């Protein structure tokens, strides 16, 4: 079984993985879980981890390239953890986006702390380090080579090195971490299906038969996903919208430089609209869901008007029913007062 993508709805979901595991459980076979993932959704990762721990057969987890963040939690489910000598493991504190009032934010913080304690327990089951020492490593976003992981007990066997390959999603996701080792980045060969070479090489045309077709000068060279992701994070930090970096990556898919820059520009404008509407916390939600500026403007209008709507009672009132009439002057009262004043003046 393989986890060669992010963990969660945008990659390998717990539902799909556990479905495959259940199929394997029918014959009680040994399971080898090959991991090359930057992590992802913590709840999905816990579901996969727990399913593997409950599995009746023997489980071997093998880190083929990277097991970062919650992917390292999944690796801890193995009875045996194997790493090629050039593979890497990264552990850090779980984190999330949070929107809501003070009570909601406190509740989210408490949930994150409980998740962190569960991560520590999983790592502690494979190492003699104290909980405080593991927590310190998580605070510092610690990258471990196979040798370092084995020395700590987080890896049982080291294999010969392999050529690391990652999808655009995996390479791009690494850009969100602070201290990715440059050596790891240099080893990764990213494969973009849109620019993959043809499977069957074509013979070169005869110079007399077909003239070479020049590459249009305006066509930009393809840019690696990790490079585009790093560009997004840098542009967002410099533009004061750092919290929108991941929503931008989720919504635009890192297809090319032009679409990425356009999405950054849209996100900046959406952020400004949300701030003006005094609803800055909804900007990540709007950007991640792919809303354009006009759609975000419409959503904001709906929320603002719903929050400030004044109830208007349009019920028809029976004649003579004074109980539901608001106090104040009426046209009849004004004219009666005016007539009284004119008569008093004449007399």
C-alpha positions in Angstrom: 0.0 0.0 0.0 1.2 3.5 -0.8 0.8 7.0 0.6 2.5 9.0 -2.1 0.6 12.2 -1.7 -0.7 14.6 1.0 -3.0 13.0 3.5 -6.6 14.1 3.4 -9.4 14.9 0.9 -6.9 16.5 -1.6 -4.7 13.3 -1.6 -5.0 10.0 0.2 -8.0 9.9 2.4 -8.4 7.8 5.5 -11.6 6.3 4.0 -9.9 5.1 0.8 -6.8 3.8 2.7 -8.8 1.9 5.3 -10.9 0.4 2.5 -7.7 -1.0 0.9 -6.5 -2.2 4.3 -9.8 -4.0 5.0 -9.5 -5.8 1.7 -6.0 -6.9 2.7 -7.2 -8.0 6.1 -9.4 -10.7 4.5 -6.4 -12.9 4.1 -4.4 -11.7 7.1 -1.4 -10.9 4.9 1.6 -8.8 6.0 1.2 -5.2 5.0 3.9 -2.9 3.8 2.9 0.8 3.7 5.3 2.8 1.5 5.3 6.5 2.5 6.4 9.5 0.5 4.3 12.3 1.9 4.5 15.8 3.4 1.6 15.1 5.8 -1.7 16.7 5.7 -5.0 16.4 7.6 -4.3 15.3 11.2 -7.6 13.6 11.8 -7.2 11.4 8.6 -3.7 10.6 9.7 -4.9 9.5 13.1 -7.6 7.3 11.5 -5.0 5.6 9.3 -2.6 5.2 12.3 -5.2 3.6 14.5 -6.4 1.3 11.7 -2.9 0.1 11.1 -2.3 -0.4 14.9 -5.5 -2.6 15.0 -4.5 -4.6 12.0 -4.1 -8.3 12.8 -1.2 -9.0 10.5 2.3 -7.6 10.7 2.7 -4.0 9.5 5.9 -2.6 8.0 6.1 1.1 7.3 8.7 2.1 4.7 9.6 5.8 4.2 10.5 5.8 0.5 11.4 9.5 0.5 9.7 11.9 3.0 7.5 11.3 6.0 6.8 14.8 7.3 4.3 16.1 9.8 1.3 13.8 10.1 2.9 11.3 7.7 5.5 10.6 10.3 2.7 9.7 12.7 1.5 7.1 10.2 5.1 5.7 10.0 4.9 5.1 13.8 2.2 2.5 13.2 4.7 0.0 11.8 5.9 -3.0 13.8 9.0 -2.3 11.8 10.0 1.1 10.4 12.3 1.1 7.4 14.1 4.0 5.8 16.5 4.2 2.9 19.7 6.0 3.9 18.7 9.2 2.0 15.1 9.4 3.2 14.0 12.0 5.8 11.5 12.2 8.6 10.1 15.5 10.0 8.2 16.0 13.3 6.6 19.3 14.4 3.6 20.6 16.2 0.1 20.2 14.6 -1.5 23.4 13.4 -4.6 24.6 11.7 -6.6 27.6 10.5 -9.2 28.9 13.1 -12.1 31.2 12.6 -14.6 32.2 15.3 -15.1 34.0 18.5 -12.9 33.7 21.6 -14.6 30.6 22.9 -14.2 28.9 19.5 -10.5 29.8 19.3 -9.9 28.5 22.8 -11.7 25.3 21.9 -9.5 24.9 18.8 -6.3 25.5 20.8 -7.3 22.9 23.3 -8.0 20.4 20.5 -4.5 21.1 19.0 -2.9 20.5 22.4 -4.6 17.1 22.7 -3.5 16.2 19.2 0.1 17.2 20.2 -0.1 14.9 23.2 -1.2 12.1 21.0 1.7 12.7 18.6 4.1 12.6 21.5 2.7 9.3 22.7 3.1 7.8 19.3 6.7 8.9 19.0 7.5 7.9 22.6 6.3 4.3 21.9 9.4 3.9 19.7 12.0 5.9 21.6 13.5 6.3 25.0 13.3 10.1 24.8 11.1 11.9 27.5 7.9 13.6 26.5 9.6 17.0 27.1 12.4 16.1 24.8 10.0 15.0 22.1 7.9 18.2 22.6 11.1 20.3 22.2 11.9 18.6 18.9 8.3 19.2 17.7 8.6 22.9 18.7 11.7 23.2 16.6 10.4 21.4 13.5 13.1 18.7 13.5 14.2 17.0 10.3 15.8 13.6 10.8 18.0 11.6 8.5 17.6 7.8 8.5 20.7 7.5 10.7 19.4 10.1 13.2 16.0 8.5 13.3 17.5 5.1 13.9 19.7 6.4 16.7 16.6 7.8 18.4 14.6 4.6 17.8 12.2 6.1 15.3 13.6 3.8 12.6 14.4 0.1 12.9 16.2 -0.6 9.6 18.2 1.4 7.1 18.2 0.3 3.4 20.3 1.4 0.4 19.5 4.9 -0.9 16.9 5.3 -3.6 16.2 7.9 -6.2 13.6 10.2 -4.7 10.7 11.3 -6.8 7.7 13.4 -5.7 4.6 14.6 -7.4 4.0 18.3 -7.8 1.7 18.2 -4.8 4.3 16.8 -2.5 7.1 19.1 -3.7 4.8 22.1 -3.4 3.6 21.2 0.1 7.2 21.1 1.4 7.4 24.9 0.8 5.1 25.4 3.8 7.8 24.2 6.3 10.4 26.4 7.7 13.6 24.4 7.6 13.5 21.9 4.8 17.1 20.6 4.3 18.5 21.8 1.0 20.0 18.4 0.4 16.5 16.9 0.4 15.2 19.4 -2.1 18.2 18.8 -4.3 17.4 15.0 -4.3 13.8 15.3 -5.3 12.9 14.9 -9.0 9.5 16.5 -9.5 7.4 15.0 -12.2 4.7 17.2 -13.8 2.5 15.1 -16.0 1.7 18.1 -18.2 5.4 18.3 -19.2 6.4 14.6 -19.0 8.3 13.4 -22.1 6.4 11.1 -24.5 6.7 7.4 -23.7 7.8 6.6 -27.3 10.6 8.8 -28.7 10.0 10.1 -32.2 12.7 10.1 -34.8 14.2 13.4 -35.7 12.7 14.8 -39.0 14.9 15.2 -42.0 16.2 18.7 -42.4 15.0 18.7 -46.1 11.5 17.4 -45.3 10.5 19.4 -42.3 11.9 22.7 -41.2 12.4 23.0 -37.4 9.6 24.8 -35.6 11.0 27.5 -33.4 9.7 27.8 -29.8 7.5 30.9 -29.5 9.4 33.6 -27.7 6.5 34.4 -25.4 6.1 30.8 -24.1 7.6 30.7 -20.5 9.4 27.6 -19.4 7.6 25.3 -17.0 8.2 26.1 -13.3 8.5 23.4 -10.7 5.6 23.2 -8.2 7.9 23.7 -5.2 9.3 26.8 -6.8 5.8 28.2 -7.4 4.7 27.3 -3.8 7.8 29.1 -2.4 6.9 32.1 -4.6 3.3 32.1 -3.1 4.6 32.1 0.5 7.1 34.8 -0.2 4.6 37.0 -2.1 2.0 36.6 0.6 4.4 37.4 3.4 5.6 40.5 1.6 2.0 41.5 0.8 0.8 41.2 4.4 -1.5 38.2 3.6 0.7 35.4 4.9 -2.4 33.6 6.2 -3.7 33.2 2.6 -0.7 31.4 1.2 -2.1 27.9 1.7 -5.6 28.8 0.6 -4.1 30.2 -2.6 -2.2 27.0 -3.2 -5.3 24.9 -2.6 -7.5 27.0 -4.9 -5.2 27.6 -7.9 -3.4 24.2 -8.0 0.0 25.7 -8.9 -0.5 25.2 -12.6 1.8 28.0 -13.9 3.3 31.3 -12.9 0.6 33.4 -14.6 -2.4 31.7 -12.9 -0.6 31.8 -9.5 0.2 35.5 -9.8 -3.4 36.2 -10.8 -4.7 34.3 -7.8 -2.3 36.1 -5.4 -3.7 39.4 -6.8 -7.3 38.2 -6.3 -6.6 37.0 -2.8 -5.1 40.4 -1.9 -8.2 42.2 -3.2 -10.5 39.7 -1.4 -8.6 40.3 1.8 -9.0 44.0 1.5 -12.8 43.6 1.0 -13.0 41.4 4.1 -11.1 43.9 6.2 -13.3 46.7 4.9 -16.4 44.7 5.8 -14.9 44.1 9.3 -14.9 40.3 8.5 -11.2 39.6 8.0 -11.4 36.0 9.4 -13.5 34.9 6.4 -10.8 35.7 3.8 -9.0 32.3 4.1 -12.3 30.5 3.6 -13.3 32.6 0.5 -9.8 32.1 -1.1 -9.5 28.4 -0.4 -13.0 27.8 -1.9 -11.9 29.4 -5.2 -14.2 32.5 -5.0 -13.3 35.4 -7.3 -13.4 39.0 -6.2 -17.1 39.6 -7.3 -18.2 36.3 -5.7 -16.5 37.3 -2.5 -18.1 40.7 -2.6 -21.5 39.1 -3.0 -20.9 36.8 -0.1 -19.8 39.7 2.1 -22.8 41.7 1.1 -25.1 38.8 2.2 -23.3 38.4 5.5 -23.3 42.1 6.3 -27.0 42.6 5.4 -28.0 39.5 7.3 -26.2 40.8 10.4 -27.6 44.3 10.2 -31.1 43.7 8.9 -33.9 45.7 10.6 -37.2 43.9 11.0 -40.1 45.6 9.1 -43.6 44.8 10.2 -45.7 44.8 7.1 -48.9 43.4 8.7 -52.0 45.3 7.7 -53.6 46.9 10.8 -57.4 47.0 11.3 -59.0 50.4 11.4 -59.2 51.8 14.9 -56.5 49.5 16.3 -54.3 51.9 18.1 -52.5 49.2 20.1 -50.1 48.5 17.3 -49.5 52.1 16.1 -46.2 53.6 16.9 -46.3 56.8 18.8 -45.6 60.1 17.1 -47.3 62.7 14.9 -49.8 61.9 12.1 -50.9 64.0 9.1 -54.3 64.5 10.7 -52.8 65.7 13.9 -50.6 68.2 12.1 -53.6 69.7 10.1 -55.8 69.9 13.3 -53.1 71.7 15.2 -52.6 74.1 12.2 -56.3 74.9 12.1 -56.5 75.5 15.8 -53.6 77.9 15.6 -55.1 79.8 12.6 -58.5 80.1 14.4 -56.9 81.4 17.6 -55.0 84.0 15.6 -58.1 85.3 13.9 -60.0 85.6 17.2 
